[in-house]
Amino acid sequence: MYALIRIRGKPGISKEIEDAMRILGLSKKHICVLVNKKPELEGMIKKVKDYITWGEISEETLEKMIEKRGRLEGDKRIDKEFLKAKKIKSFKELASDVIKGKMNLKKIGIKPYFRLSPPSKGFKGSIKQHYPKGALGYRKEKINDLLKRMI
């Protein structure tokens, strides 16, 4: 499963790229969405590669992200009572099921995106260049380091 994070904002963006961003669910800067690795999405990701960074998310990072930044409808935090109502034992179990594809966040009532803060200690290089010199592009497992700084 990929974690996609929008790094750059709206000024100077073409309509075609903005439409692809909207379809992916990346409406604002520092929004993170989770997508499965599908060939249909690879083309869209390549189209918007100059505005986002992405990589494979780990279970531990997803667990922290759901616990700290996950929101329910009405912008309410996810708590233990919500998990009990949905018959989920812990945040770890929820993260594991989401990565394995057994569960969909949107279907159980959790918003499909995460609003993150800018990373502590910055992006390490130019925002407009691709990884490893800048903030954009495919990061593989290193996306987890960036996400931990943004949670």
C-alpha positions, 0 to 999 in steps of 0.5 A: 500500500502506498502513502501519497503526500501532497507537497506543493500547493495550487498556484501554477498547476494545470487543470489536468494535474489538478483533476488527477489530484482531486481524484486521488484525494489530494486537495491541499498541501500536507494531505496524506491518502492511502492507495493500493498498488494498482496499475490504474493508479500508477499512471495518475501517480506518474502524472502528479509526481512533480507535486507529491511524494509517495512510498510504501507505508509500514504498519507501525507508521499507519498505526500511529497515523490513525491514532494521532491524525485519523478523524471520524465524520464531524472531525472527531478523534478516533477513540477506544469506544469507536474501535469497540463499537466496530469490533476492532481490538486495537489500532494495531489490528486496524492498521494491519487489516487496512494494509492487508486490504481486509478493511477500508477506512471509509467503509467503517466511518474514518475519513480517507485522508489524514491532515498532517503538519509540515515536517519537523526540521523541514524537507531536507533540500529543495521542495521542487527537486526529486528525492533524494535531493529534494522532497518530491518523488518516490521514496520507497520505505523512507516515506515512513521517516517523513510521515513520523516527522509530519504526525 
